């Protein structure tokens, strides 16, 4: 797939460019990003270059991972990164993807990540035909969970030993989002398990 650019009221979501390498490197010096994401620790300038110049373009080219740099529409400052990872072929019945993100420390608490997530979710459902989105984060990552909830995800529980961090397996919170949760149609009918009182 050819990379695309999305926009919201305050933000521009675009593919990273080589000129973004220093800003990605600087943002990932915040210890919370390697603590709660899969970025290397320590995060070197070479890691930022590999991510921006190789990993992200390959994901778009292979139609497997769509990574957006999230930037302020007013200042052009890097706000964070948002990634949609295809979990199953989107042209098959599964049509599932996973949403992940990180936010630069100075931009947290302003609603930017929620705003970006809502736009990527809209794009996933409307343009890619995704029918189920997943989110997960290490149990205890209240910030990521708050973003997911505000973006519409429904929490489903805890996955035991899902994440490996510093050679230790850790539990993860998980949630999902369906088009119907947002009042959107889905290409495949959904028959939920009846809840019992």
Secondary structure, 3 states (H helix, E strand, C coil): CCCCCEECCCEEEECCCHHHHHHHHHHCCCHHHHHHCCCCCCCCHHHHHHHHHHHHHHHHHHCCEEEEEEEECCCCCEEEEEEEEECCCCCCCCCEEEEEEEECHHHCCCCHHHHHHHHHHHHHHHHHCCCEEEEEEECCCHHHHHHHHHHCCEEEEEEEEEEEECCEEEEEEEEEECHHHHCCCCCCCCCCCCCCC
